[in-house]
């Protein structure tokens, strides 16, 4: 008896979900959503054949192709964004170093050449990954 009082005072008795009412059970049986009673107002939201604009490729693909790609190739988009942002950081490094630390020797010819080379390398890696991504998306769309 004491253990039951302790369990109910700590909220353990409320862990079970409430039973649906007759109206909610009817909605569940008829295919509606039980708790909120909401229905799909925009059927185009879930149309997998509808085109979806892809920002990295700058064109539209079918929604099912982009969903399938997102599930199967999770890290490739992150690699593209990492390489592109690294190229921008490498290109902006001499300006930032000159603005923040005026006595830094990165602004000499070797430092500028190194930053330019790093920026070109990361930019080419981002372009290569983007091209591979585009080929995979086109193949999935067909």
C-alpha positions as CSV (number, residue, x, y, z in Angstrom):
1,X,0.0,0.0,0.0
2,X,2.8,2.4,0.9
3,X,4.7,1.5,-2.4
4,X,1.5,2.3,-4.4
5,X,1.3,5.7,-2.7
6,X,4.9,6.4,-3.4
7,X,4.6,5.4,-7.1
8,X,1.5,7.6,-7.6
9,X,3.1,10.5,-5.8
10,X,6.1,10.5,-8.1
11,X,4.0,10.4,-11.2
12,X,4.8,6.8,-12.3
13,X,1.1,5.9,-12.6
14,X,0.7,8.6,-15.3
15,X,3.3,7.0,-17.6
16,X,0.6,5.0,-19.5
17,X,-0.9,7.0,-22.4
18,X,-4.6,7.9,-22.0
19,X,-7.1,5.7,-23.7
20,X,-8.7,7.2,-26.8
21,X,-12.3,8.4,-26.6
22,X,-14.9,7.1,-29.0
23,X,-14.5,10.1,-31.3
24,X,-10.7,9.6,-31.4
25,X,-11.0,5.9,-32.0
26,X,-13.3,6.6,-34.9
27,X,-10.8,9.0,-36.4
28,X,-8.1,6.4,-36.0
29,X,-10.2,3.8,-37.8
30,X,-11.1,6.2,-40.6
31,X,-7.5,7.1,-41.2
32,X,-7.4,10.5,-39.5
33,X,-5.0,11.6,-36.8
34,X,-6.2,10.6,-33.4
35,X,-4.9,13.2,-31.0
36,X,-5.1,16.6,-32.8
37,X,-7.9,15.8,-35.2
38,X,-5.9,17.5,-37.9
39,X,-6.0,16.4,-41.5
40,X,-3.6,17.0,-44.3
41,X,-4.5,20.4,-45.7
42,X,-1.9,20.4,-48.5
43,X,-1.7,17.1,-50.4
44,X,1.2,18.5,-52.5
45,X,3.4,18.5,-49.4
46,X,3.7,14.7,-49.6
47,X,3.8,14.3,-53.3
48,X,7.0,12.4,-54.0
49,X,7.0,13.1,-57.7
50,X,6.8,16.9,-57.2
51,X,10.0,18.8,-58.0
52,X,12.1,20.1,-55.2
53,X,14.8,22.8,-55.8
54,X,18.2,21.8,-54.7
55,X,20.4,24.7,-53.6
56,X,23.8,23.0,-54.2
57,X,23.0,21.9,-57.7
58,X,20.9,25.0,-58.5
59,X,18.1,23.0,-60.2
60,X,15.0,21.0,-59.4
61,X,14.9,17.2,-58.8
62,X,12.0,14.9,-57.9
63,X,11.4,14.8,-54.2
64,X,11.9,11.1,-54.0
65,X,15.3,11.3,-55.6
66,X,16.4,14.0,-53.0
67,X,15.0,11.9,-50.1
68,X,16.7,8.8,-51.3
69,X,20.0,10.6,-51.8
70,X,19.7,12.2,-48.3
71,X,19.3,8.8,-46.7
72,X,22.1,7.0,-48.7
73,X,24.7,9.8,-49.0
74,X,24.6,11.6,-45.7
75,X,28.2,12.8,-45.5
76,X,28.7,14.0,-49.0
77,X,26.7,17.2,-48.5
78,X,28.7,17.9,-45.4
79,X,32.0,17.4,-47.3
80,X,30.9,19.9,-49.9
81,X,30.0,22.5,-47.4
82,X,33.2,21.8,-45.4
83,X,35.5,22.2,-48.5
84,X,33.6,25.3,-49.7
85,X,33.8,27.0,-46.3
86,X,37.5,26.0,-46.0
87,X,38.2,27.7,-49.4
88,X,36.5,30.9,-48.2
89,X,38.4,30.9,-44.9
90,X,41.7,30.3,-46.7
91,X,41.0,33.1,-49.1
92,X,40.1,35.5,-46.2
93,X,42.9,34.5,-43.9
94,X,45.4,37.2,-45.1
95,X,42.8,39.9,-44.7
96,X,41.7,38.7,-41.3
97,X,45.3,38.3,-40.1
98,X,46.2,41.8,-41.3
99,X,43.2,43.3,-39.6
100,X,43.5,41.4,-36.3
101,X,47.3,41.1,-35.9
102,X,49.2,43.7,-37.9
103,X,52.6,42.2,-37.1
104,X,51.9,38.7,-38.5
105,X,54.1,37.5,-41.3
106,X,51.3,35.8,-43.2
107,X,51.1,38.9,-45.5
108,X,54.4,38.2,-47.2
109,X,54.6,36.6,-50.7
110,X,54.9,33.0,-49.4
111,X,51.9,33.4,-47.0
112,X,49.7,34.9,-49.7
113,X,50.7,32.1,-52.1
114,X,50.0,29.5,-49.5
115,X,46.6,30.9,-48.8
116,X,45.8,31.1,-52.5
117,X,46.9,27.5,-53.0
118,X,44.9,26.3,-50.1
119,X,41.8,28.2,-51.3
120,X,42.2,26.7,-54.8
121,X,42.7,23.2,-53.4
122,X,39.6,23.4,-51.2
123,X,37.6,25.0,-54.0
124,X,38.5,22.3,-56.4
125,X,37.6,19.6,-53.9
126,X,34.3,21.2,-53.3
127,X,33.6,21.4,-57.0
128,X,34.6,17.8,-57.5
129,X,32.3,16.6,-54.7
130,X,29.5,18.7,-56.1
131,X,29.9,17.2,-59.5
132,X,29.8,13.7,-58.0
133,X,26.7,14.6,-56.1
134,X,25.0,15.9,-59.2
135,X,25.7,12.7,-61.1
136,X,24.3,10.6,-58.3
137,X,21.2,12.7,-58.1
138,X,20.6,12.5,-61.9
139,X,21.0,8.7,-61.7
140,X,18.5,8.5,-58.9
141,X,16.0,10.7,-60.7
142,X,15.9,8.4,-63.7
